[in-house]
Amino acid sequence: MGGVFGKQGMASGNNPFNQLNFMVTQMLAKLNIATLVQVIAVHPGAGLLVGFVDVQPLVNQVAGDASAVPHGTIFGVPYFRVQGGANAVICDPAEGDVGFALFADRDLSSVKATGAQANPGSGRRFDMADALYFGGWVTGTAPTSYVQVTQAAINIVNPSLINLQIGGAPIAEVTASLVTINAALKVNGTAEVTGDTKLDSTVEVAGLITGSGGVAISGGGSGGSTMNGNFTLTGAFSASGDVKSGSISLASHVHSGVQTGGGNTGGPM
């Protein structure tokens, strides 16, 4: 075991002021206010409750000869979460995070254990055992999963899966001049559109298309409009171009074995 090097200097005891200054400085050195720490372990709360972390202070103590004296691990430190009532933004700490630890001026152990108002658990003051962890000081690590809010856009990014669950009332509402989805879209429910809908590619319908209004189809180019399957009309149908059933054209088909008449048939009587 090495020798002990105190903090007293050559002039610490020269006069009453130096003596008092040395004693006050030594007393202040016992007060822990705040420091940077690294998360060593995470202990999540049950369900979605806030949990605790074990942290390692990153700023060492220094002996009288300027040699480093590292702190020990601080266990069971409550971590901060943005939460109001039953509403929260959940982004819990991870091992390796660098954050900020604040140290209470009284023993917090009784309140930590009960979650209610209580007397201090002991007479300790400004002790590292009464730490509270605030994350977000991660250095040198760019996030890969994040919510980014800027003046131009709100970006939600995740490398594997974005799970957006909007349940219960009230109805979720998005108000914008344009919403762009650069991905396949699946809707497990009824989709109601009160404005116009423009589709620039193929539309595949596995069920029935119904509607109380008319249907107007404008087939551009030589492709026209094609329907594979039966087509039933219960009302009027108007087409500005040709209509075919199979290979038979409604506009230009002829009947074989039928003698041409001398005039047009009249309407039904």
PyRosetta script that sets phi, psi and omega in degrees:
from pyrosetta import init, pose_from_sequence

init()
pose = pose_from_sequence("MGGVFGKQGMASGNNPFNQLNFMVTQMLAKLNIATLVQVIAVHPGAGLLVGFVDVQPLVNQVAGDASAVPHGTIFGVPYFRVQGGANAVICDPAEGDVGFALFADRDLSSVKATGAQANPGSGRRFDMADALYFGGWVTGTAPTSYVQVTQAAINIVNPSLINLQIGGAPIAEVTASLVTINAALKVNGTAEVTGDTKLDSTVEVAGLITGSGGVAISGGGSGGSTMNGNFTLTGAFSASGDVKSGSISLASHVHSGVQTGGGNTGGPM")
pose.set_psi(1, 131.6)
pose.set_omega(1, -178.1)
pose.set_phi(2, -74.7)
pose.set_psi(2, 173.3)
pose.set_omega(2, 178.7)
pose.set_phi(3, -72.7)
pose.set_psi(3, 167.3)
pose.set_omega(3, 179.7)
pose.set_phi(4, -103.1)
pose.set_psi(4, 128.2)
pose.set_omega(4, -179.8)
pose.set_phi(5, -114.9)
pose.set_psi(5, 112.9)
pose.set_omega(5, -179.6)
pose.set_phi(6, -80.6)
pose.set_psi(6, 176.7)
pose.set_omega(6, -178.5)
pose.set_phi(7, -93.3)
pose.set_psi(7, -6.1)
pose.set_omega(7, -176.6)
pose.set_phi(8, -68.8)
pose.set_psi(8, 130.5)
pose.set_omega(8, 179.4)
pose.set_phi(9, -96.1)
pose.set_psi(9, -178.9)
pose.set_omega(9, -177.6)
pose.set_phi(10, -62.8)
pose.set_psi(10, -32.8)
pose.set_omega(10, -175.2)
pose.set_phi(11, -104.0)
pose.set_psi(11, 6.9)
pose.set_omega(11, -175.1)
pose.set_phi(12, -61.4)
pose.set_psi(12, -30.1)
pose.set_omega(12, -177.5)
pose.set_phi(13, -111.4)
pose.set_psi(13, 17.3)
pose.set_omega(13, -174.9)
pose.set_phi(14, -67.3)
pose.set_psi(14, -37.1)
pose.set_omega(14, -176.3)
pose.set_phi(15, -149.7)
pose.set_psi(15, 167.7)
pose.set_omega(15, -177.9)
pose.set_phi(16, -57.1)
pose.set_psi(16, -38.2)
pose.set_omega(16, -179.5)
pose.set_phi(17, -64.1)
pose.set_psi(17, -47.4)
pose.set_omega(17, 179.2)
pose.set_phi(18, -61.9)
pose.set_psi(18, -38.3)
pose.set_omega(18, 179.1)
pose.set_phi(19, -64.2)
pose.set_psi(19, -45.7)
pose.set_omega(19, 179.2)
pose.set_phi(20, -65.6)
pose.set_psi(20, -41.5)
pose.set_omega(20, 179.4)
pose.set_phi(21, -61.0)
pose.set_psi(21, -40.7)
pose.set_omega(21, 179.3)
pose.set_phi(22, -64.8)
pose.set_psi(22, -42.7)
pose.set_omega(22, -179.5)
pose.set_phi(23, -66.6)
pose.set_psi(23, -41.4)
pose.set_omega(23, 178.8)
pose.set_phi(24, -64.5)
pose.set_psi(24, -42.4)
pose.set_omega(24, 179.2)
pose.set_phi(25, -61.3)
pose.set_psi(25, -41.0)
pose.set_omega(25, 178.7)
pose.set_phi(26, -65.9)
pose.set_psi(26, -37.8)
pose.set_omega(26, 177.3)
pose.set_phi(27, -67.3)
pose.set_psi(27, -41.8)
pose.set_omega(27, 179.4)
pose.set_phi(28, -64.3)
pose.set_psi(28, -30.9)
pose.set_omega(28, -179.7)
pose.set_phi(29, -64.7)
pose.set_psi(29, -18.3)
pose.set_omega(29, 179.3)
pose.set_phi(30, -83.7)
pose.set_psi(30, -9.9)
pose.set_omega(30, -178.6)
pose.set_phi(31, -88.4)
pose.set_psi(31, 121.4)
pose.set_omega(31, 175.1)
pose.set_phi(32, -98.7)
pose.set_psi(32, 121.5)
pose.set_omega(32, -177.2)
pose.set_phi(33, -107.0)
pose.set_psi(33, -59.6)
pose.set_omega(33, -178.1)
pose.set_phi(34, -163.1)
pose.set_psi(34, 152.5)
pose.set_omega(34, 176.8)
pose.set_phi(35, -163.7)
pose.set_psi(35, 164.7)
pose.set_omega(35, 175.5)
pose.set_phi(36, -81.4)
pose.set_psi(36, 139.1)
pose.set_omega(36, -179.3)
pose.set_phi(37, -136.0)
pose.set_psi(37, 161.9)
pose.set_omega(37, 175.3)
pose.set_phi(38, -117.4)
pose.set_psi(38, 138.1)
pose.set_omega(38, -178.6)
pose.set_phi(39, -75.0)
pose.set_psi(39, 124.2)
pose.set_omega(39, 179.1)
pose.set_phi(40, -95.8)
pose.set_psi(40, -37.7)
pose.set_omega(40, 179.9)
pose.set_phi(41, -151.1)
pose.set_psi(41, 151.1)
pose.set_omega(41, 179.3)
pose.set_phi(42, -119.7)
pose.set_psi(42, 132.1)
pose.set_omega(42, 178.1)
pose.set_phi(43, -121.9)
pose.set_psi(43, 90.1)
pose.set_omega(43, -177.3)
pose.set_phi(44, -62.1)
pose.set_psi(44, 153.0)
pose.set_omega(44, 175.4)
pose.set_phi(45, -75.7)
pose.set_psi(45, 165.3)
pose.set_omega(45, 178.3)
pose.set_phi(46, -64.3)
pose.set_psi(46, 136.9)
pose.set_omega(46, -177.5)
pose.set_phi(47, 64.7)
pose.set_psi(47, -121.8)
pose.set_omega(47, 178.9)
pose.set_phi(48, -110.3)
pose.set_psi(48, 16.9)
pose.set_omega(48, -180.0)
pose.set_phi(49, -71.6)
pose.set_psi(49, 154.9)
pose.set_omega(49, 175.7)
pose.set_phi(50, -66.8)
pose.set_psi(50, 141.5)
pose.set_omega(50, -178.7)
pose.set_phi(51, -113.4)
pose.set_psi(51, -147.7)
pose.set_omega(51, -176.5)
pose.set_phi(52, -134.0)
pose.set_psi(52, 160.0)
pose.set_omega(52, 174.8)
pose.set_phi(53, -130.0)
pose.set_psi(53, 155.1)
pose.set_omega(53, 168.6)
pose.set_phi(54, -104.1)
pose.set_psi(54, 131.0)
pose.set_omega(54, -172.8)
pose.set_phi(55, -128.5)
pose.set_psi(55, 154.2)
pose.set_omega(55, 176.7)
pose.set_phi(56, -116.0)
pose.set_psi(56, 115.7)
pose.set_omega(56, 175.7)
pose.set_phi(57, -58.6)
pose.set_psi(57, 136.3)
pose.set_omega(57, -175.9)
pose.set_phi(58, -93.2)
pose.set_psi(58, -20.1)
pose.set_omega(58, 179.5)
pose.set_phi(59, -94.6)
pose.set_psi(59, 114.6)
pose.set_omega(59, -176.5)
pose.set_phi(60, -71.8)
pose.set_psi(60, 158.7)
pose.set_omega(60, 164.5)
pose.set_phi(61, -77.1)
pose.set_psi(61, 157.1)
pose.set_omega(61, -178.8)
pose.set_phi(62, -128.4)
pose.set_psi(62, 128.8)
pose.set_omega(62, 178.8)
pose.set_phi(63, -79.3)
pose.set_psi(63, 176.1)
pose.set_omega(63, -177.7)
pose.set_phi(64, -62.0)
pose.set_psi(64, -25.7)
pose.set_omega(64, 178.2)
pose.set_phi(65, -93.6)
pose.set_psi(65, 13.9)
pose.set_omega(65, 178.5)
pose.set_phi(66, 72.9)
pose.set_psi(66, 12.7)
pose.set_omega(66, 176.0)
pose.set_phi(67, -80.1)
pose.set_psi(67, 148.7)
pose.set_omega(67, -176.1)
pose.set_phi(68, -77.7)
pose.set_psi(68, 139.5)
pose.set_omega(68, 174.4)
pose.set_phi(69, -128.5)
pose.set_psi(69, 91.9)
pose.set_omega(69, -176.6)
pose.set_phi(70, -62.8)
pose.set_psi(70, 149.6)
pose.set_omega(70, 173.5)
pose.set_phi(71, -76.7)
pose.set_psi(71, 160.3)
pose.set_omega(71, 171.6)
pose.set_phi(72, -85.1)
pose.set_psi(72, 172.7)
pose.set_omega(72, 179.0)
pose.set_phi(73, -70.1)
pose.set_psi(73, 139.2)
pose.set_omega(73, 175.0)
pose.set_phi(74, -100.1)
pose.set_psi(74, 121.3)
pose.set_omega(74, -173.6)
pose.set_phi(75, -100.5)
pose.set_psi(75, 150.7)
pose.set_omega(75, 171.7)
pose.set_phi(76, 64.4)
pose.set_psi(76, 47.6)
pose.set_omega(76, -178.6)
pose.set_phi(77, -93.9)
pose.set_psi(77, 122.3)
pose.set_omega(77, 175.9)
pose.set_phi(78, -63.7)
pose.set_psi(78, 138.6)
pose.set_omega(78, 178.7)
pose.set_phi(79, -107.7)
pose.set_psi(79, 157.8)
pose.set_omega(79, -174.0)
pose.set_phi(80, -86.8)
pose.set_psi(80, 141.6)
pose.set_omega(80, 172.9)
pose.set_phi(81, -138.7)
pose.set_psi(81, 143.6)
pose.set_omega(81, 176.1)
pose.set_phi(82, -76.5)
pose.set_psi(82, 106.6)
pose.set_omega(82, -176.9)
pose.set_phi(83, -149.7)
pose.set_psi(83, 136.4)
pose.set_omega(83, 174.0)
pose.set_phi(84, -131.7)
pose.set_psi(84, 112.6)
pose.set_omega(84, -174.8)
pose.set_phi(85, 63.5)
pose.set_psi(85, -126.8)
pose.set_omega(85, 178.8)
pose.set_phi(86, -95.7)
pose.set_psi(86, 13.3)
pose.set_omega(86, -178.1)
pose.set_phi(87, -110.3)
pose.set_psi(87, 132.0)
pose.set_omega(87, -173.4)
pose.set_phi(88, -150.2)
pose.set_psi(88, 154.9)
pose.set_omega(88, 165.3)
pose.set_phi(89, -106.9)
pose.set_psi(89, 113.4)
pose.set_omega(89, -172.2)
pose.set_phi(90, -99.2)
pose.set_psi(90, 112.8)
pose.set_omega(90, 172.5)
pose.set_phi(91, -147.8)
pose.set_psi(91, 82.1)
pose.set_omega(91, -173.1)
pose.set_phi(92, -75.5)
pose.set_psi(92, 157.2)
pose.set_omega(92, -178.8)
pose.set_phi(93, -63.9)
pose.set_psi(93, 161.9)
pose.set_omega(93, 175.3)
pose.set_phi(94, -129.2)
pose.set_psi(94, 156.5)
pose.set_omega(94, 178.4)
pose.set_phi(95, -58.5)
pose.set_psi(95, 135.6)
pose.set_omega(95, -179.3)
pose.set_phi(96, 96.5)
pose.set_psi(96, -13.9)
pose.set_omega(96, 177.9)
pose.set_phi(97, -61.1)
pose.set_psi(97, 146.3)
pose.set_omega(97, 172.1)
pose.set_phi(98, -108.4)
pose.set_psi(98, 126.6)
pose.set_omega(98, -178.2)
pose.set_phi(99, -140.7)
pose.set_psi(99, -169.2)
pose.set_omega(99, -174.4)
pose.set_phi(100, -113.4)
pose.set_psi(100, 129.0)
pose.set_omega(100, 177.0)
pose.set_phi(101, -109.4)
pose.set_psi(101, 127.6)
pose.set_omega(101, 173.1)
pose.set_phi(102, -106.1)
pose.set_psi(102, 144.7)
pose.set_omega(102, -176.7)
pose.set_phi(103, -116.3)
pose.set_psi(103, 124.2)
pose.set_omega(103, -176.5)
pose.set_phi(104, -69.7)
pose.set_psi(104, 156.8)
pose.set_omega(104, -179.7)
pose.set_phi(105, -84.2)
pose.set_psi(105, -2.4)
pose.set_omega(105, 177.1)
pose.set_phi(106, -137.0)
pose.set_psi(106, 166.0)
pose.set_omega(106, 177.9)
pose.set_phi(107, -68.6)
pose.set_psi(107, 121.5)
pose.set_omega(107, -177.5)
pose.set_phi(108, -96.3)
pose.set_psi(108, -1.2)
pose.set_omega(108, -168.7)
pose.set_phi(109, -57.8)
pose.set_psi(109, -40.0)
pose.set_omega(109, -178.3)
pose.set_phi(110, -67.5)
pose.set_psi(110, -41.3)
pose.set_omega(110, 179.2)
pose.set_phi(111, -68.3)
pose.set_psi(111, -39.2)
pose.set_omega(111, 176.9)
pose.set_phi(112, -60.6)
pose.set_psi(112, -37.6)
pose.set_omega(112, -177.2)
pose.set_phi(113, -74.7)
pose.set_psi(113, -34.8)
pose.set_omega(113, -173.9)
pose.set_phi(114, -107.0)
pose.set_psi(114, -23.6)
pose.set_omega(114, -175.3)
pose.set_phi(115, 72.4)
pose.set_psi(115, 15.0)
pose.set_omega(115, -178.0)
pose.set_phi(116, -133.4)
pose.set_psi(116, 169.9)
pose.set_omega(116, 179.0)
pose.set_phi(117, -60.3)
pose.set_psi(117, 136.4)
pose.set_omega(117, -177.3)
pose.set_phi(118, -159.1)
pose.set_psi(118, 162.5)
pose.set_omega(118, 174.0)
pose.set_phi(119, -71.9)
pose.set_psi(119, 158.5)
pose.set_omega(119, 174.9)
pose.set_phi(120, -57.4)
pose.set_psi(120, 143.7)
pose.set_omega(120, -179.6)
pose.set_phi(121, -71.5)
pose.set_psi(121, -19.3)
pose.set_omega(121, 178.8)
pose.set_phi(122, -159.9)
pose.set_psi(122, -174.5)
pose.set_omega(122, -179.4)
pose.set_phi(123, -93.7)
pose.set_psi(123, 9.8)
pose.set_omega(123, -178.1)
pose.set_phi(124, -68.4)
pose.set_psi(124, 150.3)
pose.set_omega(124, -177.9)
pose.set_phi(125, -131.4)
pose.set_psi(125, 136.4)
pose.set_omega(125, 176.1)
pose.set_phi(126, 49.3)
pose.set_psi(126, 47.8)
pose.set_omega(126, -176.2)
pose.set_phi(127, -99.1)
pose.set_psi(127, 146.2)
pose.set_omega(127, 178.8)
pose.set_phi(128, -65.0)
pose.set_psi(128, -20.1)
pose.set_omega(128, 177.5)
pose.set_phi(129, -66.1)
pose.set_psi(129, -17.7)
pose.set_omega(129, -178.6)
pose.set_phi(130, -106.8)
pose.set_psi(130, 48.8)
pose.set_omega(130, -177.2)
pose.set_phi(131, -86.1)
pose.set_psi(131, 153.7)
pose.set_omega(131, 171.8)
pose.set_phi(132, -129.7)
pose.set_psi(132, 132.7)
pose.set_omega(132, -173.0)
pose.set_phi(133, -102.0)
pose.set_psi(133, 131.2)
pose.set_omega(133, 174.7)
pose.set_phi(134, -122.7)
pose.set_psi(134, 115.7)
pose.set_omega(134, -175.5)
pose.set_phi(135, -85.7)
pose.set_psi(135, -172.2)
pose.set_omega(135, 175.3)
pose.set_phi(136, 103.9)
pose.set_psi(136, 1.3)
pose.set_omega(136, 179.0)
pose.set_phi(137, -98.1)
pose.set_psi(137, 29.3)
pose.set_omega(137, -179.2)
pose.set_phi(138, -62.5)
pose.set_psi(138, 128.8)
pose.set_omega(138, -177.2)
pose.set_phi(139, -112.7)
pose.set_psi(139, 135.1)
pose.set_omega(139, 174.6)
pose.set_phi(140, 77.3)
pose.set_psi(140, 9.4)
pose.set_omega(140, -179.6)
pose.set_phi(141, -123.5)
pose.set_psi(141, 113.8)
pose.set_omega(141, 177.9)
pose.set_phi(142, -82.3)
pose.set_psi(142, 134.4)
pose.set_omega(142, -179.0)
pose.set_phi(143, -69.8)
pose.set_psi(143, 146.1)
pose.set_omega(143, 174.5)
pose.set_phi(144, -110.2)
pose.set_psi(144, -16.5)
pose.set_omega(144, 176.0)
pose.set_phi(145, -127.1)
pose.set_psi(145, 116.4)
pose.set_omega(145, -172.0)
pose.set_phi(146, -160.4)
pose.set_psi(146, 161.9)
pose.set_omega(146, 168.0)
pose.set_phi(147, -113.5)
pose.set_psi(147, 119.4)
pose.set_omega(147, -177.0)
pose.set_phi(148, -116.4)
pose.set_psi(148, 124.4)
pose.set_omega(148, 179.1)
pose.set_phi(149, -110.9)
pose.set_psi(149, 117.7)
pose.set_omega(149, 177.0)
pose.set_phi(150, -127.7)
pose.set_psi(150, 174.6)
pose.set_omega(150, 177.1)
pose.set_phi(151, -65.7)
pose.set_psi(151, -30.2)
pose.set_omega(151, -175.9)
pose.set_phi(152, -86.2)
pose.set_psi(152, -33.6)
pose.set_omega(152, -173.7)
pose.set_phi(153, -162.8)
pose.set_psi(153, 164.3)
pose.set_omega(153, 169.7)
pose.set_phi(154, -112.1)
pose.set_psi(154, 113.4)
pose.set_omega(154, -174.8)
pose.set_phi(155, -104.7)
pose.set_psi(155, 127.7)
pose.set_omega(155, 174.1)
pose.set_phi(156, -115.1)
pose.set_psi(156, 114.7)
pose.set_omega(156, -172.2)
pose.set_phi(157, -126.8)
pose.set_psi(157, 132.7)
pose.set_omega(157, 173.3)
pose.set_phi(158, -148.4)
pose.set_psi(158, 132.5)
pose.set_omega(158, -175.5)
pose.set_phi(159, -70.8)
pose.set_psi(159, -17.7)
pose.set_omega(159, -176.3)
pose.set_phi(160, -115.7)
pose.set_psi(160, -54.0)
pose.set_omega(160, -174.5)
pose.set_phi(161, -154.1)
pose.set_psi(161, 133.2)
pose.set_omega(161, 171.5)
pose.set_phi(162, -106.6)
pose.set_psi(162, 113.9)
pose.set_omega(162, -176.5)
pose.set_phi(163, -108.3)
pose.set_psi(163, 98.8)
pose.set_omega(163, 179.7)
pose.set_phi(164, -99.7)
pose.set_psi(164, 114.2)
pose.set_omega(164, 179.1)
pose.set_phi(165, -116.4)
pose.set_psi(165, 115.8)
pose.set_omega(165, 178.2)
pose.set_phi(166, -120.0)
pose.set_psi(166, 104.9)
pose.set_omega(166, -174.1)
pose.set_phi(167, -123.0)
pose.set_psi(167, 156.6)
pose.set_omega(167, 176.9)
pose.set_phi(168, 74.8)
pose.set_psi(168, -175.7)
pose.set_omega(168, 177.8)
pose.set_phi(169, -92.4)
pose.set_psi(169, 153.4)
pose.set_omega(169, 2.6)
pose.set_phi(170, -80.8)
pose.set_psi(170, 174.4)
pose.set_omega(170, 179.0)
pose.set_phi(171, -67.3)
pose.set_psi(171, 139.3)
pose.set_omega(171, 176.2)
pose.set_phi(172, -75.1)
pose.set_psi(172, 134.8)
pose.set_omega(172, -176.6)
pose.set_phi(173, -131.0)
pose.set_psi(173, 130.9)
pose.set_omega(173, 176.3)
pose.set_phi(174, -114.7)
pose.set_psi(174, 120.5)
pose.set_omega(174, -179.9)
pose.set_phi(175, -114.4)
pose.set_psi(175, 116.5)
pose.set_omega(175, -179.7)
pose.set_phi(176, -162.4)
pose.set_psi(176, 161.5)
pose.set_omega(176, 176.7)
pose.set_phi(177, -75.7)
pose.set_psi(177, -25.9)
pose.set_omega(177, 179.3)
pose.set_phi(178, -157.0)
pose.set_psi(178, 132.4)
pose.set_omega(178, 173.7)
pose.set_phi(179, -117.1)
pose.set_psi(179, 119.8)
pose.set_omega(179, -178.9)
pose.set_phi(180, -109.9)
pose.set_psi(180, 127.6)
pose.set_omega(180, 177.8)
pose.set_phi(181, -116.4)
pose.set_psi(181, 110.6)
pose.set_omega(181, 180.0)
pose.set_phi(182, -94.4)
pose.set_psi(182, 62.3)
pose.set_omega(182, -178.6)
pose.set_phi(183, -169.8)
pose.set_psi(183, 166.4)
pose.set_omega(183, 173.0)
pose.set_phi(184, -66.3)
pose.set_psi(184, 145.1)
pose.set_omega(184, -176.6)
pose.set_phi(185, -121.4)
pose.set_psi(185, 126.1)
pose.set_omega(185, 177.5)
pose.set_phi(186, -122.8)
pose.set_psi(186, 127.2)
pose.set_omega(186, -179.1)
pose.set_phi(187, -116.8)
pose.set_psi(187, 114.5)
pose.set_omega(187, 176.7)
pose.set_phi(188, -94.5)
pose.set_psi(188, 71.2)
pose.set_omega(188, -177.8)
pose.set_phi(189, 167.0)
pose.set_psi(189, -171.8)
pose.set_omega(189, -178.7)
pose.set_phi(190, -83.5)
pose.set_psi(190, 133.8)
pose.set_omega(190, 176.2)
pose.set_phi(191, -111.5)
pose.set_psi(191, 123.2)
pose.set_omega(191, -179.4)
pose.set_phi(192, -117.3)
pose.set_psi(192, 126.0)
pose.set_omega(192, -178.7)
pose.set_phi(193, -120.6)
pose.set_psi(193, 120.7)
pose.set_omega(193, -179.9)
pose.set_phi(194, -94.3)
pose.set_psi(194, -11.8)
pose.set_omega(194, 178.0)
pose.set_phi(195, -106.6)
pose.set_psi(195, -173.3)
pose.set_omega(195, 178.4)
pose.set_phi(196, -71.3)
pose.set_psi(196, 150.2)
pose.set_omega(196, 177.7)
pose.set_phi(197, -124.0)
pose.set_psi(197, 125.2)
pose.set_omega(197, 180.0)
pose.set_phi(198, -114.6)
pose.set_psi(198, 126.2)
pose.set_omega(198, 179.7)
pose.set_phi(199, -118.4)
pose.set_psi(199, 123.5)
pose.set_omega(199, -177.1)
pose.set_phi(200, -98.8)
pose.set_psi(200, 8.8)
pose.set_omega(200, -179.4)
pose.set_phi(201, -144.6)
pose.set_psi(201, -166.4)
pose.set_omega(201, -175.4)
pose.set_phi(202, -70.6)
pose.set_psi(202, 141.9)
pose.set_omega(202, 174.7)
pose.set_phi(203, -116.4)
pose.set_psi(203, 123.1)
pose.set_omega(203, 179.5)
pose.set_phi(204, -112.2)
pose.set_psi(204, 125.1)
pose.set_omega(204, -178.0)
pose.set_phi(205, -119.1)
pose.set_psi(205, 119.3)
pose.set_omega(205, 179.9)
pose.set_phi(206, -87.5)
pose.set_psi(206, -19.7)
pose.set_omega(206, -178.4)
pose.set_phi(207, -109.7)
pose.set_psi(207, -151.8)
pose.set_omega(207, -175.4)
pose.set_phi(208, -99.1)
pose.set_psi(208, 138.7)
pose.set_omega(208, 173.9)
pose.set_phi(209, -99.8)
pose.set_psi(209, 118.8)
pose.set_omega(209, 179.2)
pose.set_phi(210, -126.8)
pose.set_psi(210, 160.8)
pose.set_omega(210, 178.1)
pose.set_phi(211, -177.4)
pose.set_psi(211, 150.8)
pose.set_omega(211, 179.4)
pose.set_phi(212, -90.6)
pose.set_psi(212, -10.5)
pose.set_omega(212, 178.3)
pose.set_phi(213, -98.8)
pose.set_psi(213, -179.3)
pose.set_omega(213, 178.8)
pose.set_phi(214, -78.7)
pose.set_psi(214, 167.6)
pose.set_omega(214, 176.1)
pose.set_phi(215, -122.1)
pose.set_psi(215, 119.9)
pose.set_omega(215, 179.1)
pose.set_phi(216, -117.1)
pose.set_psi(216, 120.7)
pose.set_omega(216, -178.9)
pose.set_phi(217, -121.4)
pose.set_psi(217, 124.6)
pose.set_omega(217, 177.5)
pose.set_phi(218, -114.5)
pose.set_psi(218, 103.8)
pose.set_omega(218, -178.9)
pose.set_phi(219, -84.9)
pose.set_psi(219, 112.0)
pose.set_omega(219, -178.2)
pose.set_phi(220, -80.8)
pose.set_psi(220, 154.6)
pose.set_omega(220, 176.3)
pose.set_phi(221, 66.8)
pose.set_psi(221, -150.9)
pose.set_omega(221, -178.1)
pose.set_phi(222, -91.6)
pose.set_psi(222, -4.5)
pose.set_omega(222, -175.7)
pose.set_phi(223, -74.5)
pose.set_psi(223, -39.9)
pose.set_omega(223, -177.4)
pose.set_phi(224, 64.5)
pose.set_psi(224, -154.8)
pose.set_omega(224, 179.9)
pose.set_phi(225, -120.7)
pose.set_psi(225, 132.4)
pose.set_omega(225, -175.9)
pose.set_phi(226, -123.4)
pose.set_psi(226, 136.8)
pose.set_omega(226, 175.7)
pose.set_phi(227, -127.2)
pose.set_psi(227, 119.7)
pose.set_omega(227, 178.6)
pose.set_phi(228, -97.9)
pose.set_psi(228, 105.0)
pose.set_omega(228, -177.8)
pose.set_phi(229, 137.4)
pose.set_psi(229, -177.9)
pose.set_omega(229, -179.9)
pose.set_phi(230, -72.6)
pose.set_psi(230, 150.0)
pose.set_omega(230, -179.5)
pose.set_phi(231, -132.8)
pose.set_psi(231, 116.0)
pose.set_omega(231, -176.0)
pose.set_phi(232, -115.4)
pose.set_psi(232, 132.2)
pose.set_omega(232, 178.3)
pose.set_phi(233, -114.3)
pose.set_psi(233, 133.1)
pose.set_omega(233, 173.8)
pose.set_phi(234, -113.0)
pose.set_psi(234, 1.0)
pose.set_omega(234, 179.6)
pose.set_phi(235, -141.1)
pose.set_psi(235, -165.0)
pose.set_omega(235, -178.5)
pose.set_phi(236, -70.4)
pose.set_psi(236, 151.2)
pose.set_omega(236, 178.7)
pose.set_phi(237, -138.5)
pose.set_psi(237, 129.0)
pose.set_omega(237, -178.0)
pose.set_phi(238, -128.4)
pose.set_psi(238, 134.7)
pose.set_omega(238, 178.5)
pose.set_phi(239, -134.5)
pose.set_psi(239, 132.9)
pose.set_omega(239, 177.8)
pose.set_phi(240, -84.5)
pose.set_psi(240, -14.7)
pose.set_omega(240, 176.6)
pose.set_phi(241, -115.7)
pose.set_psi(241, -166.4)
pose.set_omega(241, -179.0)
pose.set_phi(242, -76.0)
pose.set_psi(242, 153.3)
pose.set_omega(242, 174.4)
pose.set_phi(243, -124.2)
pose.set_psi(243, 129.0)
pose.set_omega(243, -179.7)
pose.set_phi(244, -120.1)
pose.set_psi(244, 141.7)
pose.set_omega(244, 170.6)
pose.set_phi(245, -115.9)
pose.set_psi(245, 108.3)
pose.set_omega(245, -170.2)
pose.set_phi(246, 69.1)
pose.set_psi(246, -119.6)
pose.set_omega(246, 176.9)
pose.set_phi(247, -106.4)
pose.set_psi(247, 5.3)
pose.set_omega(247, -175.4)
pose.set_phi(248, -92.1)
pose.set_psi(248, 124.2)
pose.set_omega(248, -179.5)
pose.set_phi(249, -88.2)
pose.set_psi(249, 133.6)
pose.set_omega(249, 177.4)
pose.set_phi(250, -73.5)
pose.set_psi(250, -29.2)
pose.set_omega(250, -176.1)
pose.set_phi(251, -85.9)
pose.set_psi(251, -31.7)
pose.set_omega(251, -171.8)
pose.set_phi(252, -126.4)
pose.set_psi(252, 11.2)
pose.set_omega(252, -178.1)
pose.set_phi(253, -76.2)
pose.set_psi(253, 154.3)
pose.set_omega(253, 177.4)
pose.set_phi(254, -124.7)
pose.set_psi(254, 157.9)
pose.set_omega(254, 177.6)
pose.set_phi(255, -106.0)
pose.set_psi(255, 124.7)
pose.set_omega(255, 177.1)
pose.set_phi(256, -83.8)
pose.set_psi(256, 148.7)
pose.set_omega(256, 177.0)
pose.set_phi(257, 75.5)
pose.set_psi(257, 16.2)
pose.set_omega(257, -180.0)
pose.set_phi(258, -116.6)
pose.set_psi(258, 127.3)
pose.set_omega(258, -179.9)
pose.set_phi(259, -80.0)
pose.set_psi(259, 131.6)
pose.set_omega(259, -177.9)
pose.set_phi(260, -66.5)
pose.set_psi(260, 134.2)
pose.set_omega(260, 180.0)
pose.set_phi(261, -85.2)
pose.set_psi(261, 176.8)
pose.set_omega(261, -176.6)
pose.set_phi(262, -92.0)
pose.set_psi(262, -5.1)
pose.set_omega(262, -177.5)
pose.set_phi(263, -166.4)
pose.set_psi(263, -177.1)
pose.set_omega(263, 179.9)
pose.set_phi(264, -84.9)
pose.set_psi(264, 149.1)
pose.set_omega(264, 176.0)
pose.set_phi(265, -77.5)
pose.set_psi(265, 151.5)
pose.set_omega(265, 178.0)
pose.set_phi(266, -84.3)
pose.set_psi(266, 178.1)
pose.set_omega(266, 178.3)
pose.set_phi(267, -74.5)
pose.set_psi(267, 169.4)
pose.set_omega(267, -179.0)
pose.set_phi(268, -66.6)
pose.set_psi(268, 146.4)
pose.set_omega(268, -179.2)
pose.set_phi(269, -97.6)
pose.dump_pdb("model.pdb")
